[in-house]
Amino acid sequence: MRMLAILLLPACGLLAQEFVVFRAPGSAPDEQLTRYLNAIGKRQLEARDRTIAQIKTRDQAEVRKKAVREKILRLIGGLPDWRGPLNVKSYGTLDQGEYRIEKIVYESLPGFYVPANVYVPQRGAGPFPAVLMPVGHGRDGKAGSRQIATGLVLKGFIALAYDPIGQGERSQYYDPVMGASRVGGPTDEHSHANGHLLLIGDNVARYRIWDGMRGIDYLLTRKDVDPARIGCTGCSGGGTLTTYIAALDERVKVAAPACYINSWQELLAGPGPQDAEQTFPGFLSEGLNMADFAELFAPKPWLIVSTIQDFFPLEGARQFYEETKRWYRLYAAEDRLQWHVGPGGHGTPQPSREAIYAWFDKWLKNGPGWAEEPVMKLPSPDSLLVTPTGQVADSLGGETVFTLNRRRAADLIAPRQPRDAAQLAAAVRELALVGVQPGGAPPAVTVHSATMREGYRIEVVSFESERGIHIPGLLLVPDSPGTKPAVLAADPRSKQEQAAPGGDLEELARGGYVVFSVQPRGLPETPRPSRSPLGEYSAHMRAAVVGRSLVGMRVEDLLRAMDYLVSRGDVDRTRVAAFGRGSLAVPLLHAAVLDQRISRLVVQDCLPMYRLAVERPIHRNLYDVAIPGVLRRYDLDDLMLGVRPRPVSLLNPVDAAGNPLRLDELRKLLGPAAGQIRVGYRGPREPLTPYLSGSF
């Protein structure tokens, strides 16, 4: 038997390859999508470059700065408008001889606690210049910046190092039983939290920026801080926040972001979109690039700190520097912009730290640029913990980004009410960014292979949805003569899995349906070995930054597939149903709102409403189906009602974490809509045909 299994392995491999269309290097669907989106981004960046080249005076620069600031604030959802008491609480002090470390907690919003360490000189007379220190994406949070903070305090600066959300003592999804986050490390926490926010049009950066601004508020309450001498520095994710806070808070007089500064030209071509707070939907389509942040800050002193082997491309930092240098020249302030390149990889080696010390010494102390790092003994990370348990969640409780967003969403989510079909279709086009109209010329379909099976033939096909985007799929055609009912199917599983004998597609074909099952852009052709809980995060973010929507592009692919299906002579155009499974049920639902040729819709294993991802803290694969700002206009159950009076069936619904929803729970969530949407539970061996034929 073992020998037989070994002999059968090559045959199994051939069977798997039978359904793969794009085998050449660089032709895979995800690679096609990346090239397509990068090309859009490249055109947008070139258009921005032309705009920047036309700015030749300081007055023109000031006009652009005002517009850029407004755009950035709009893209992140604005900043909180509450600036009440900080309610600072002290949790002790570490006496380090020449300096002390005060351990405090302040509230950036009511009940939104920020643990921080304040490094205070114990030599010399104040008031001292102060440096805000947002930190990089490390689990240690504020302790990760203790080396630079110690160097600064020994040089006569007050330094405030605080825990950004998701780091150090501020896990947003902390499980005290596990002693860890339920969603992963800091980058996972940031991007997971952003999933809740993007549905109402916000970005997690709004809260991360606000924490830092409130840190400056705290510094300015101290009598030993000179309010006219505030700096900001951080590395990696801390470099991101330094860039944002310096650009948006006029109280920052000197900035030194490290290992973040780049250009979107190089990001698109290289590592791609990073953390959620580093990727704003519409950033490139709005005519922005990273240099805009430094240009907002001009003409104040800005130090770019890079390392030669950073994963952020050094060429991107060079492009940033060259453009910003020309901008600073408009203000006759070339000496206030500098670029330092240190040795090694991502981080702040000693030469980089010393460049930061020198920069702040020069511009905040009018010093000679005292660079040499003093000999220091660093405090241990544990000694820097502020809260009794080492986590805000089980020491202080309070708010999280999730709870803040849930409360904010209650005021922003569109009210549940009957929608005019035309208005709903217009909202779908606007929010999902759908440009294709149903009823266009059918795309040319290429047949790559065909196999005869009992009662039908199965063809492996592809078509070009738009230039550079080739959509693979399966076409199943019954042997019977005459016109037949048809089904447009959208299933995120591979073609190999869909075409398995005894599966849904075979059942439909043997039942007399012409079936066109397509894999909209970006989906792999072979089974996924594993995937991130965030789902198609990278594709979602790459699309969003250039002003496209992953859901919307897939809607367009499905509309083009429908154009082909109804053009076939063997299809009865009055009897074309649609079946969507999992994440692809969402774009199919959007397509059904736009395309009246879909006579009946069945969706299975899908999220029935986006608001579940706002009302519950854990989600999975949300970036596969999310649309920025969607809940301000409509929800998925609104779309189901919008398909009416055509029949709509919702089978095996799941919550935002992928868990099954009970029927009574779902009916309660749907409210009055429950009587207009057919809801049911389909077993693993139960036929699909009754649901598509109307006998359900």
Protein Blocks (a to p, Z undefined) as FASTA:
>chain_A
ZZmmmmmmmmmmmmmmmmpmblcghiamklmmmmmmmmmmmmmmmmmmmmmmmpcbfklm
mmmmmmmmmmmmmmnopaafbdcdfkiacebjadehjaccddddddfbghiacddddddd
fedjdddddddddddfdfklmmlmmmmmmmmmmnopacdddddehiajlcfkbcfklopa
fkbcfklmmmmmmmmmmmnopafklmmmmmmmmmmmmmmmpmkbcfklccdddehjlmmm
mmmmmmmmmkbmbdcdehkbccfklmmmmnopadfklocghklmnopafklmmmmmpccd
cdddddfkbfbdfklmmmmmmmmmmmmmmnopmkmgccdddehdedjdfklmmmmmmmmm
mmmnopnhiabdcddddddfklmpmbfnopaklmngpadfklmmmmmmmmmpccdddddf
klmmmmmmmmnopabdghiacdddddfbdcddehiacddddddfbghiacdddddddfbe
cjddddddddfbdfklmmpghiaklmmmmnopacdddddehiafbdcfbdcfklpmllmm
mmmmnopafklmmmmmmmmmmmmmmmpmkbcfklcccddehjllmmmmmmmmmmmklmbd
cdehiafbfklmmmpmbdghklmmgcehklmmbcfklmmmmmpmcdcddehiacfkopac
dfklmmmmnmmmlmmpccddddfklcfklmmnopZZ
